[in-house]
């Protein structure tokens, strides 16, 4: 990425996880060419300095061809939210929880914990990239009882040191969806939830307007939960 500035140091900041470090760069005339690694829709903050600064290098990494899908029996427990907590589900196939049943699941907004037991990979690696695939909408990742981070997108990936992996591992992914399904359910049941004093509730979009005010009773259930696929990929820092 070419910046129209001369710099003696460049630092990259990842606003999603707080990671930062000195970037690789080169000066080209009046420009500074900075090396960045970006997934689709991802953002990084770049700061240039006129002087040489002390900071650890940014964690650039290379992805190998060694990728291990994390499959098996997922236990999905609904822990908080409403209008009520649906029953626990066990499945070998990840999908939106709105497809788990006609009662309770399509209208649920809240948090569900996805739990999977998996064996330590046979391949030798110093670092792994845990990729959750598609998530609707945010995910807190816990590995063997230790919280690894909370992901809100656009990519749902975490770097894992090999020392964190045991012979048998317990992966917990606590996924929270949007409130859309709960709001649609409230409007279908004509429940009183717009508890605002002296404020109307207009709709910006015509299709969401009924009797001049916002109404979501016609909304179809929005995808929710961990859709995957979930995998571990060997990476190396460079």
C-alpha positions as semicolon CSV with decimal commas, in nm:
position;residue;x (nm);y (nm);z (nm)
1;X;0,000;0,000;0,000
2;X;0,158;0,327;-0,115
3;X;0,132;0,626;0,120
4;X;0,215;0,979;0,009
5;X;0,453;1,041;0,298
6;X;0,815;0,970;0,383
7;X;0,857;0,761;0,697
8;X;1,134;0,616;0,909
9;X;0,897;0,380;1,095
10;X;0,550;0,245;1,032
11;X;0,319;0,076;1,285
12;X;0,009;-0,133;1,209
13;X;-0,285;-0,155;1,451
14;X;-0,561;-0,414;1,435
15;X;-0,867;-0,250;1,598
16;X;-1,052;-0,583;1,628
17;X;-0,806;-0,752;1,864
18;X;-0,566;-0,480;1,980
19;X;-0,267;-0,634;1,804
20;X;-0,001;-0,391;1,683
21;X;0,361;-0,386;1,571
22;X;0,617;-0,242;1,333
23;X;0,526;-0,292;0,971
24;X;0,744;-0,398;0,684
25;X;0,792;-0,107;0,446
26;X;1,023;0,055;0,195
27;X;1,072;0,411;0,080
28;X;1,020;0,482;-0,288
29;X;1,095;0,845;-0,365
30;X;0,839;1,056;-0,180
31;X;0,625;0,750;-0,110
32;X;0,627;0,487;0,162
33;X;0,518;0,141;0,051
34;X;0,375;-0,056;0,343
35;X;0,316;-0,429;0,341
36;X;-0,030;-0,520;0,476
37;X;-0,224;-0,845;0,502
38;X;-0,599;-0,787;0,477
39;X;-0,894;-1,023;0,452
40;X;-1,202;-0,903;0,261
41;X;-1,375;-0,617;0,448
42;X;-1,099;-0,607;0,711
43;X;-0,943;-0,278;0,828
44;X;-0,607;-0,184;0,975
45;X;-0,484;0,147;1,111
46;X;-0,147;0,262;0,974
47;X;0,064;0,519;1,158
48;X;0,386;0,662;1,017
49;X;0,674;0,816;1,213
50;X;0,948;1,050;1,103
51;X;1,191;0,888;1,346
52;X;1,294;0,531;1,425
53;X;1,082;0,382;1,704
54;X;1,111;0,074;1,923
55;X;0,833;-0,182;1,883
56;X;0,796;-0,552;1,821
57;X;0,740;-0,658;1,460
58;X;0,383;-0,697;1,339
59;X;0,271;-1,061;1,317
60;X;0,269;-1,128;0,945
61;X;0,207;-1,494;0,877
62;X;0,198;-1,744;0,594
63;X;-0,076;-2,003;0,564
64;X;0,029;-2,359;0,480
65;X;-0,168;-2,623;0,295
66;X;-0,213;-2,816;0,619
67;X;-0,574;-2,751;0,720
68;X;-0,772;-2,970;0,958
69;X;-1,153;-2,949;0,970
70;X;-1,289;-2,962;1,323
71;X;-1,581;-3,198;1,294
72;X;-1,768;-3,423;1,529
73;X;-2,062;-3,399;1,763
74;X;-2,142;-3,039;1,851
75;X;-2,346;-2,975;2,166
76;X;-2,542;-2,650;2,139
77;X;-2,675;-2,509;2,467
78;X;-2,884;-2,193;2,476
79;X;-2,768;-1,995;2,778
80;X;-2,932;-1,651;2,773
81;X;-3,193;-1,460;2,575
82;X;-3,557;-1,499;2,484
83;X;-3,845;-1,517;2,449
84;X;-3,747;-1,851;2,606
85;X;-3,442;-2,076;2,603
86;X;-3,479;-2,350;2,339
87;X;-3,382;-2,708;2,417
88;X;-3,022;-2,822;2,384
89;X;-2,929;-2,965;2,044
90;X;-2,658;-3,213;1,945
91;X;-2,562;-3,228;1,579
92;X;-2,284;-3,331;1,342
93;X;-2,374;-3,054;1,096
94;X;-2,350;-2,682;1,168
95;X;-2,638;-2,469;1,047
96;X;-2,842;-2,167;1,153
97;X;-3,021;-2,244;1,477
98;X;-3,339;-2,104;1,320
99;X;-3,360;-2,436;1,129
100;X;-3,346;-2,657;1,441
101;X;-3,723;-2,664;1,488
102;X;-4,042;-2,470;1,436
103;X;-4,098;-2,391;1,805
104;X;-3,863;-2,163;1,997
105;X;-3,562;-2,159;1,765
106;X;-3,670;-1,919;1,483
107;X;-3,773;-1,644;1,728
108;X;-3,481;-1,679;1,969
109;X;-3,236;-1,393;2,013
110;X;-2,953;-1,438;2,259
111;X;-2,648;-1,655;2,316
112;X;-2,579;-2,023;2,255
113;X;-2,265;-2,216;2,348
114;X;-2,127;-2,458;2,088
115;X;-1,908;-2,725;2,246
116;X;-1,682;-2,969;2,060
117;X;-1,418;-3,216;2,174
118;X;-1,131;-3,274;1,932
119;X;-0,792;-3,445;1,933
120;X;-0,461;-3,265;1,901
121;X;-0,347;-3,255;1,536
122;X;-0,075;-3,501;1,439
123;X;0,105;-3,236;1,234
124;X;0,382;-3,038;1,401
125;X;0,326;-2,662;1,410
126;X;0,428;-2,372;1,630
127;X;0,110;-2,180;1,555
128;X;-0,238;-2,255;1,428
129;X;-0,510;-2,036;1,282
130;X;-0,854;-2,118;1,417
131;X;-1,112;-2,022;1,155
132;X;-1,479;-2,029;1,258
133;X;-1,606;-1,980;0,904
134;X;-1,944;-1,803;0,894
135;X;-2,076;-1,662;1,222
136;X;-2,407;-1,485;1,285
137;X;-2,316;-1,252;1,455
138;X;-2,045;-1,247;1,728
139;X;-1,843;-1,520;1,897
140;X;-1,643;-1,560;2,217
141;X;-1,389;-1,842;2,184
142;X;-1,285;-2,052;2,486
143;X;-1,023;-2,326;2,444
144;X;-0,965;-2,570;2,730
145;X;-1,120;-2,328;2,977
146;X;-0,920;-2,023;2,864
147;X;-1,085;-1,733;2,681
148;X;-0,897;-1,674;2,357
149;X;-1,088;-1,368;2,237
150;X;-1,418;-1,225;2,116
151;X;-1,475;-1,190;1,742
152;X;-1,721;-0,951;1,580
153;X;-1,605;-0,986;1,217
154;X;-1,551;-0,932;0,935
155;X;-1,321;-1,236;0,977
156;X;-1,368;-1,487;1,256
157;X;-1,013;-1,611;1,307
158;X;-0,775;-1,648;1,602
159;X;-0,408;-1,739;1,622
160;X;-0,339;-2,024;1,865
161;X;-0,001;-2,121;2,008
162;X;0,063;-2,496;1,989
163;X;0,119;-2,503;2,366
164;X;-0,252;-2,431;2,414
165;X;-0,345;-2,765;2,256
166;X;-0,377;-3,077;2,469
167;X;-0,410;-3,438;2,361
168;X;-0,788;-3,393;2,393
169;X;-0,928;-3,041;2,363
170;X;-1,258;-2,877;2,453
171;X;-1,358;-2,591;2,223
172;X;-1,643;-2,363;2,334
173;X;-1,780;-2,098;2,100
174;X;-2,037;-1,865;2,256
175;X;-2,234;-1,711;1,972
176;X;-2,480;-1,422;2,001
177;X;-2,715;-1,326;1,718
178;X;-2,903;-1,004;1,642
179;X;-3,230;-0,893;1,806
180;X;-3,419;-0,904;1,475
181;X;-3,580;-1,246;1,530
182;X;-3,699;-1,151;1,878
183;X;-3,843;-0,818;1,758
184;X;-4,027;-0,988;1,471
185;X;-4,175;-1,238;1,716
186;X;-4,289;-0,958;1,949
187;X;-4,464;-0,780;1,663
188;X;-4,631;-1,100;1,541
189;X;-4,770;-1,153;1,892
190;X;-4,859;-0,782;1,913
191;X;-4,665;-0,758;2,239
192;X;-4,613;-0,414;2,389
193;X;-4,237;-0,353;2,368
194;X;-4,203;0,004;2,236
195;X;-4,181;0,155;2,583
196;X;-4,080;0,510;2,493
197;X;-4,218;0,827;2,649
198;X;-4,349;1,091;2,407
199;X;-4,170;0,935;2,107
200;X;-4,323;0,778;1,798
201;X;-4,152;0,484;1,629
202;X;-4,145;0,565;1,254
203;X;-3,997;0,331;0,995
204;X;-3,726;0,441;0,756
205;X;-3,824;0,177;0,498
206;X;-4,175;0,164;0,351
207;X;-4,190;-0,217;0,368
208;X;-4,142;-0,201;0,747
209;X;-4,429;0,043;0,799
210;X;-4,774;-0,044;0,933
211;X;-5,029;0,217;1,038
212;X;-4,755;0,474;0,996
213;X;-4,517;0,309;1,243
214;X;-4,243;0,047;1,240
215;X;-4,357;-0,315;1,222
216;X;-4,141;-0,628;1,181
217;X;-4,409;-0,896;1,196
218;X;-4,346;-0,994;0,831
219;X;-3,971;-1,051;0,875
220;X;-3,839;-1,397;0,799
221;X;-3,594;-1,546;1,052
222;X;-3,241;-1,421;1,002
223;X;-2,953;-1,669;1,009
224;X;-2,819;-1,713;1,361
225;X;-2,534;-1,896;1,532
226;X;-2,223;-2,079;1,416
227;X;-2,254;-2,187;1,055
228;X;-1,889;-2,284;1,001
229;X;-1,702;-2,465;0,869
230;X;-1,456;-2,462;1,161
231;X;-1,094;-2,550;1,094
232;X;-0,736;-2,534;1,218
233;X;-0,472;-2,427;0,967
234;X;-0,098;-2,438;1,019
235;X;0,064;-2,093;0,997
236;X;0,416;-1,958;1,029
237;X;0,523;-1,605;1,112
238;X;0,752;-1,424;0,869
